[in-house]
Amino acid sequence: MEVELAESTLPPSRNPVLSRDHKFDKDEAVLARFGKQQQLRRNFRGLIYGLSNGGPAGLIYGYIFVWCGASLQALVMAELASMIPLAGGPFNWVSILAPPSYRDFLSYLAGWLTVISWQALCAGTAYVTGTLVQGLLVLNHPSYDYQRWHGTLLFYAVFTLALFVNTYLGRLLPQIESMMLWFHVLGFFGILIPLVYLSPHQPADFVFTDFVNFGDWSSKPLSFFVGLISAMDSFPGKLSRA
């Protein structure tokens, strides 16, 4: 789908509107609307849902909204775990708390949904990591011949590395996780500080009051709720803690 954009804050030399006969991919239009230019070829779309459905204000308030919901889920699971501290978590809770006539079926369903969710989370994490590596290759090596199957191979490489760490290096896993925690904290500041001091800034009303509906939904509130997908990507794996 192609769209036409009347205005953009990008300079003429970097304005995709002026360089592509006023027509370009919808994702690029959304980024241009916020004064940005697409740099990488994206295989996965996480933040774009929130930008096109809700906008800057939708991402901020949507994150707070999802955080409140995730916190309530965590409190409920913490209470259940304290009352019924059994391995397996959800399917044991359902088996004990559900009506006797339905407990077998519901606990079976809860168990398989939990396992499928774990598998999907592992696969999604490996896929995103692999495509991020491929994005860095595209960004830093202009001669790199981008192919989709490269991303698939990187996905398998990341998955194989994780499997190796969790099996053969299982005894060292606590030390590895502690080291990764420090990398995570340092990486947070390594990304945040350049963004704060080096990137162009928008006025506060643009960030906190600008709601958009580029998804052509029937209303902005509906578009906001669709954009919550981006915020929900920040809270996976809560159930695995149970």
C-alpha positions in Angstrom: 0.0 0.0 0.0 1.3 3.4 -1.0 0.3 6.7 0.5 1.0 10.4 -0.3 2.3 12.8 2.3 1.8 16.5 2.0 4.3 17.7 4.5 7.5 16.5 6.1 10.1 18.0 8.4 13.0 16.3 6.7 15.4 18.5 4.6 15.1 18.2 0.8 18.2 16.1 0.5 16.8 13.4 2.9 13.1 13.8 2.1 11.7 10.6 0.6 8.7 12.6 -0.6 10.9 14.7 -2.9 13.1 11.9 -3.9 10.5 9.3 -4.8 7.9 11.3 -6.7 5.7 11.8 -3.6 5.0 8.1 -3.3 6.7 5.6 -1.0 6.0 2.7 1.3 3.5 3.3 4.1 6.0 2.5 6.9 8.3 5.1 5.5 5.4 7.6 5.4 4.8 7.0 9.1 8.4 7.6 10.0 8.6 10.7 7.8 5.5 12.0 9.6 7.7 12.1 12.7 10.7 13.6 11.0 12.6 10.3 10.6 13.9 8.5 7.6 13.9 4.7 7.3 17.5 3.4 7.4 17.1 -0.4 7.7 15.1 -3.0 5.8 12.7 -4.3 8.5 11.6 -7.9 8.6 9.6 -7.5 11.8 7.3 -4.7 12.8 7.0 -3.9 16.5 7.3 -0.2 17.1 5.6 0.7 13.8 2.2 -0.5 15.1 2.3 2.0 17.9 3.6 4.8 15.7 0.9 4.4 13.1 -1.9 3.6 15.6 -1.7 6.0 18.5 1.4 8.0 17.6 3.9 9.3 20.1 1.3 10.0 22.8 -0.2 6.6 22.2 3.1 4.9 22.8 3.7 6.7 26.1 0.2 6.3 27.6 -0.2 2.9 26.0 3.0 1.7 27.8 1.7 2.9 31.1 -1.7 1.3 30.5 -0.1 -2.1 29.6 2.3 -1.9 32.5 -0.7 -1.5 34.9 -2.3 -4.5 33.3 0.9 -6.6 33.4 1.4 -5.6 37.0 -2.1 -6.9 38.0 -1.3 -10.2 36.2 1.9 -10.5 38.1 0.2 -9.8 41.4 -2.5 -12.5 40.7 0.2 -15.1 39.7 2.3 -14.2 42.7 -0.7 -14.8 45.0 -1.5 -18.1 43.3 2.1 -19.2 43.5 2.2 -18.5 47.2 -1.0 -20.4 47.8 -0.2 -23.3 45.5 3.6 -23.5 45.1 3.6 -26.4 42.7 5.9 -26.9 39.6 4.0 -26.3 36.4 2.2 -23.2 37.7 -1.0 -22.5 35.6 -2.2 -26.0 34.8 -1.9 -27.1 38.4 -3.7 -24.0 39.6 -6.5 -24.6 37.1 -6.7 -28.3 38.1 -7.1 -27.4 41.8 -9.4 -24.3 41.4 -11.6 -25.3 38.5 -15.0 -27.0 39.0 -14.5 -30.8 39.2 -16.4 -31.6 36.0 -14.1 -29.3 33.9 -10.8 -29.4 35.7 -9.2 -32.2 33.6 -10.0 -30.5 30.2 -9.2 -27.0 31.4 -5.9 -27.9 33.1 -4.9 -29.9 29.9 -5.7 -26.8 27.8 -3.9 -24.5 30.2 -0.8 -26.7 30.2 -0.6 -26.9 26.4 -1.2 -23.2 26.0 1.6 -22.5 28.4 4.0 -24.8 26.5 3.1 -23.3 23.1 3.6 -19.8 24.6 7.0 -20.7 25.8 8.0 -22.1 22.4 6.6 -19.1 20.6 8.5 -16.8 23.0 11.8 -18.6 22.4 11.3 -18.6 18.6 10.3 -15.0 18.5 13.3 -13.9 20.6 15.7 -15.8 18.4 14.1 -14.4 15.2 14.2 -10.8 16.4 17.9 -11.2 17.5 18.8 -12.8 14.2 17.2 -10.0 12.1 18.7 -7.4 14.3 22.2 -8.8 13.4 21.2 -8.7 9.8 20.0 -5.1 10.1 23.4 -4.2 11.5 25.1 -5.9 8.5 22.9 -3.9 6.2 23.7 -0.6 8.0 27.5 -1.1 8.3 28.3 -3.0 5.0 26.6 -1.3 2.0 28.0 -4.1 -0.3 26.1 -6.8 1.7 23.6 -8.6 -0.5 20.5 -8.8 1.7 18.6 -12.0 1.4 15.7 -13.2 3.5 17.1 -16.7 4.0 20.1 -15.1 5.6 17.8 -14.0 8.4 16.5 -17.6 8.7 20.0 -18.9 9.1 20.8 -16.3 11.7 17.7 -17.3 13.5 18.9 -20.9 13.7 22.4 -19.7 14.7 21.0 -17.7 17.7 18.7 -20.6 18.6 21.6 -23.1 18.5 23.7 -20.8 20.7 20.9 -20.5 23.3 20.5 -24.3 23.3 24.2 -24.8 23.8 24.3 -22.3 26.7 21.3 -23.9 28.4 22.5 -27.5 28.1 26.3 -27.8 28.1 26.8 -24.6 30.1 23.9 -25.1 32.4 26.1 -25.0 35.5 27.4 -21.6 34.5 24.0 -20.1 33.6 23.7 -18.0 36.8 27.1 -16.4 36.2 26.2 -15.8 32.5 22.9 -14.3 33.4 24.6 -11.9 35.9 27.1 -10.9 33.2 24.2 -10.3 30.7 22.4 -8.2 33.3 25.4 -5.8 33.4 25.6 -5.7 29.6 21.8 -4.9 29.6 22.2 -2.0 32.1 25.2 -0.6 30.3 23.5 -1.0 26.9 20.5 0.9 28.3 22.6 3.9 29.0 24.6 3.4 25.9 21.4 3.9 23.8 19.6 6.4 26.0 22.5 9.0 26.3 23.2 9.3 22.6 19.4 9.6 21.9 19.0 12.3 24.5 22.0 14.4 23.5 22.5 13.8 19.8 19.1 13.2 18.2 16.8 16.0 17.2 14.1 16.8 19.7 10.4 17.4 19.3 8.3 19.8 21.4 6.6 18.4 24.5 3.0 18.8 23.1 4.0 16.7 20.1 5.2 13.9 22.4 2.5 13.9 25.0 -0.6 15.1 23.1 -0.2 14.0 19.4 -2.5 11.0 18.8 -2.7 9.7 15.2 -4.7 7.1 13.3 -2.7 6.1 10.2 -4.2 2.7 10.3 -7.5 4.1 9.0 -9.5 2.7 11.9 -13.0 4.0 12.7 -11.8 6.2 15.6 -8.6 7.3 17.4 -9.5 5.4 20.6 -9.8 2.2 18.6 -6.5 3.0 16.8 -4.9 3.5 20.2 -5.9 0.1 21.4 -4.6 -1.5 18.3 -1.3 0.2 18.9 -1.0 -1.4 22.3 0.7 -4.4 20.5 3.9 -2.4 20.5 3.8 -1.8 24.3 2.8 -5.5 24.9 6.1 -6.6 23.3 7.9 -5.2 26.3 6.2 -7.6 28.8 6.6 -11.1 27.5 7.5 -14.1 29.7 5.6 -13.2 32.9 4.0 -16.6 33.0 7.4 -18.3 32.8 8.2 -16.8 36.2 5.4 -18.9 37.7 
